[in-house]
Amino acid sequence: MNSVPQRVHMVSGPEVEVRELLSELVDAHADTVQLASGPATDVAWSAHCDYLRDLKRLAQEALACMDP
């Protein structure tokens, strides 16, 4: 029996598909590796770091909403 909900209703926004969030987190790591392994501009790194911070916040909110 899987106790992880499929969707999490966010306090300050729409429901989040948990599988989509996990997939996005994995993709973000792959993007980081790609940026680190080749030439990347400061603008690209800055945008990526902003994206990672937003993704982290969303994941933290989703986890907080899952707590009983």
PyMOL CGO cylinders between C-alpha atoms (Angstrom):
from pymol import cmd
from pymol.cgo import CYLINDER

trace = [
    CYLINDER, 0.00, 0.00, 0.00, 1.41, 3.36, -1.03, 0.3, 1, 1, 1, 1, 1, 1,
    CYLINDER, 1.41, 3.36, -1.03, 0.90, 6.08, 1.60, 0.3, 1, 1, 1, 1, 1, 1,
    CYLINDER, 0.90, 6.08, 1.60, 2.27, 8.95, -0.53, 0.3, 1, 1, 1, 1, 1, 1,
    CYLINDER, 2.27, 8.95, -0.53, -0.57, 11.03, -1.95, 0.3, 1, 1, 1, 1, 1, 1,
    CYLINDER, -0.57, 11.03, -1.95, -0.77, 11.50, -5.70, 0.3, 1, 1, 1, 1, 1, 1,
    CYLINDER, -0.77, 11.50, -5.70, -1.60, 15.18, -5.31, 0.3, 1, 1, 1, 1, 1, 1,
    CYLINDER, -1.60, 15.18, -5.31, -0.82, 17.67, -2.58, 0.3, 1, 1, 1, 1, 1, 1,
    CYLINDER, -0.82, 17.67, -2.58, -2.99, 20.76, -2.13, 0.3, 1, 1, 1, 1, 1, 1,
    CYLINDER, -2.99, 20.76, -2.13, -0.68, 23.70, -1.55, 0.3, 1, 1, 1, 1, 1, 1,
    CYLINDER, -0.68, 23.70, -1.55, -1.67, 26.29, 1.03, 0.3, 1, 1, 1, 1, 1, 1,
    CYLINDER, -1.67, 26.29, 1.03, -0.79, 29.21, -1.25, 0.3, 1, 1, 1, 1, 1, 1,
    CYLINDER, -0.79, 29.21, -1.25, -1.36, 27.70, -4.67, 0.3, 1, 1, 1, 1, 1, 1,
    CYLINDER, -1.36, 27.70, -4.67, -2.79, 24.89, -6.78, 0.3, 1, 1, 1, 1, 1, 1,
    CYLINDER, -2.79, 24.89, -6.78, -2.44, 21.19, -6.20, 0.3, 1, 1, 1, 1, 1, 1,
    CYLINDER, -2.44, 21.19, -6.20, 0.92, 19.71, -7.06, 0.3, 1, 1, 1, 1, 1, 1,
    CYLINDER, 0.92, 19.71, -7.06, 1.29, 16.35, -8.76, 0.3, 1, 1, 1, 1, 1, 1,
    CYLINDER, 1.29, 16.35, -8.76, 3.85, 14.59, -6.56, 0.3, 1, 1, 1, 1, 1, 1,
    CYLINDER, 3.85, 14.59, -6.56, 5.23, 12.48, -9.40, 0.3, 1, 1, 1, 1, 1, 1,
    CYLINDER, 5.23, 12.48, -9.40, 5.70, 15.58, -11.56, 0.3, 1, 1, 1, 1, 1, 1,
    CYLINDER, 5.70, 15.58, -11.56, 7.52, 17.32, -8.71, 0.3, 1, 1, 1, 1, 1, 1,
    CYLINDER, 7.52, 17.32, -8.71, 9.88, 14.37, -8.23, 0.3, 1, 1, 1, 1, 1, 1,
    CYLINDER, 9.88, 14.37, -8.23, 10.52, 14.21, -11.96, 0.3, 1, 1, 1, 1, 1, 1,
    CYLINDER, 10.52, 14.21, -11.96, 11.25, 17.93, -12.01, 0.3, 1, 1, 1, 1, 1, 1,
    CYLINDER, 11.25, 17.93, -12.01, 13.73, 17.53, -9.14, 0.3, 1, 1, 1, 1, 1, 1,
    CYLINDER, 13.73, 17.53, -9.14, 15.59, 14.79, -11.03, 0.3, 1, 1, 1, 1, 1, 1,
    CYLINDER, 15.59, 14.79, -11.03, 15.62, 16.89, -14.21, 0.3, 1, 1, 1, 1, 1, 1,
    CYLINDER, 15.62, 16.89, -14.21, 17.00, 19.84, -12.25, 0.3, 1, 1, 1, 1, 1, 1,
    CYLINDER, 17.00, 19.84, -12.25, 19.93, 17.73, -11.11, 0.3, 1, 1, 1, 1, 1, 1,
    CYLINDER, 19.93, 17.73, -11.11, 20.60, 16.67, -14.70, 0.3, 1, 1, 1, 1, 1, 1,
    CYLINDER, 20.60, 16.67, -14.70, 20.50, 20.32, -15.76, 0.3, 1, 1, 1, 1, 1, 1,
    CYLINDER, 20.50, 20.32, -15.76, 23.04, 21.16, -13.05, 0.3, 1, 1, 1, 1, 1, 1,
    CYLINDER, 23.04, 21.16, -13.05, 25.41, 18.46, -14.31, 0.3, 1, 1, 1, 1, 1, 1,
    CYLINDER, 25.41, 18.46, -14.31, 25.02, 19.72, -17.86, 0.3, 1, 1, 1, 1, 1, 1,
    CYLINDER, 25.02, 19.72, -17.86, 25.78, 23.31, -16.84, 0.3, 1, 1, 1, 1, 1, 1,
    CYLINDER, 25.78, 23.31, -16.84, 28.77, 22.21, -14.77, 0.3, 1, 1, 1, 1, 1, 1,
    CYLINDER, 28.77, 22.21, -14.77, 30.28, 20.05, -17.51, 0.3, 1, 1, 1, 1, 1, 1,
    CYLINDER, 30.28, 20.05, -17.51, 30.38, 22.68, -20.24, 0.3, 1, 1, 1, 1, 1, 1,
    CYLINDER, 30.38, 22.68, -20.24, 30.79, 26.36, -20.80, 0.3, 1, 1, 1, 1, 1, 1,
    CYLINDER, 30.79, 26.36, -20.80, 27.94, 28.26, -19.17, 0.3, 1, 1, 1, 1, 1, 1,
    CYLINDER, 27.94, 28.26, -19.17, 27.39, 31.96, -18.73, 0.3, 1, 1, 1, 1, 1, 1,
    CYLINDER, 27.39, 31.96, -18.73, 26.77, 33.70, -15.45, 0.3, 1, 1, 1, 1, 1, 1,
    CYLINDER, 26.77, 33.70, -15.45, 23.26, 34.46, -16.71, 0.3, 1, 1, 1, 1, 1, 1,
    CYLINDER, 23.26, 34.46, -16.71, 22.57, 30.74, -17.29, 0.3, 1, 1, 1, 1, 1, 1,
    CYLINDER, 22.57, 30.74, -17.29, 23.84, 29.83, -13.82, 0.3, 1, 1, 1, 1, 1, 1,
    CYLINDER, 23.84, 29.83, -13.82, 21.87, 32.64, -12.21, 0.3, 1, 1, 1, 1, 1, 1,
    CYLINDER, 21.87, 32.64, -12.21, 18.65, 31.57, -13.92, 0.3, 1, 1, 1, 1, 1, 1,
    CYLINDER, 18.65, 31.57, -13.92, 19.27, 27.94, -12.98, 0.3, 1, 1, 1, 1, 1, 1,
    CYLINDER, 19.27, 27.94, -12.98, 19.95, 28.82, -9.33, 0.3, 1, 1, 1, 1, 1, 1,
    CYLINDER, 19.95, 28.82, -9.33, 16.72, 30.86, -9.21, 0.3, 1, 1, 1, 1, 1, 1,
    CYLINDER, 16.72, 30.86, -9.21, 14.87, 27.86, -10.64, 0.3, 1, 1, 1, 1, 1, 1,
    CYLINDER, 14.87, 27.86, -10.64, 16.44, 25.53, -8.06, 0.3, 1, 1, 1, 1, 1, 1,
    CYLINDER, 16.44, 25.53, -8.06, 15.43, 27.85, -5.20, 0.3, 1, 1, 1, 1, 1, 1,
    CYLINDER, 15.43, 27.85, -5.20, 11.84, 27.98, -6.47, 0.3, 1, 1, 1, 1, 1, 1,
    CYLINDER, 11.84, 27.98, -6.47, 11.77, 24.21, -6.89, 0.3, 1, 1, 1, 1, 1, 1,
    CYLINDER, 11.77, 24.21, -6.89, 13.15, 23.69, -3.39, 0.3, 1, 1, 1, 1, 1, 1,
    CYLINDER, 13.15, 23.69, -3.39, 10.49, 26.00, -1.93, 0.3, 1, 1, 1, 1, 1, 1,
    CYLINDER, 10.49, 26.00, -1.93, 7.74, 24.15, -3.78, 0.3, 1, 1, 1, 1, 1, 1,
    CYLINDER, 7.74, 24.15, -3.78, 9.07, 20.77, -2.58, 0.3, 1, 1, 1, 1, 1, 1,
    CYLINDER, 9.07, 20.77, -2.58, 9.28, 22.00, 1.00, 0.3, 1, 1, 1, 1, 1, 1,
    CYLINDER, 9.28, 22.00, 1.00, 5.72, 23.30, 0.86, 0.3, 1, 1, 1, 1, 1, 1,
    CYLINDER, 5.72, 23.30, 0.86, 4.50, 20.02, -0.61, 0.3, 1, 1, 1, 1, 1, 1,
    CYLINDER, 4.50, 20.02, -0.61, 6.22, 18.05, 2.14, 0.3, 1, 1, 1, 1, 1, 1,
    CYLINDER, 6.22, 18.05, 2.14, 4.78, 20.34, 4.83, 0.3, 1, 1, 1, 1, 1, 1,
    CYLINDER, 4.78, 20.34, 4.83, 1.28, 19.79, 3.43, 0.3, 1, 1, 1, 1, 1, 1,
    CYLINDER, 1.28, 19.79, 3.43, 1.79, 16.03, 3.58, 0.3, 1, 1, 1, 1, 1, 1,
    CYLINDER, 1.79, 16.03, 3.58, 2.50, 15.99, 7.32, 0.3, 1, 1, 1, 1, 1, 1,
    CYLINDER, 2.50, 15.99, 7.32, -0.47, 14.73, 9.35, 0.3, 1, 1, 1, 1, 1, 1,
]
cmd.load_cgo(trace, "trace")
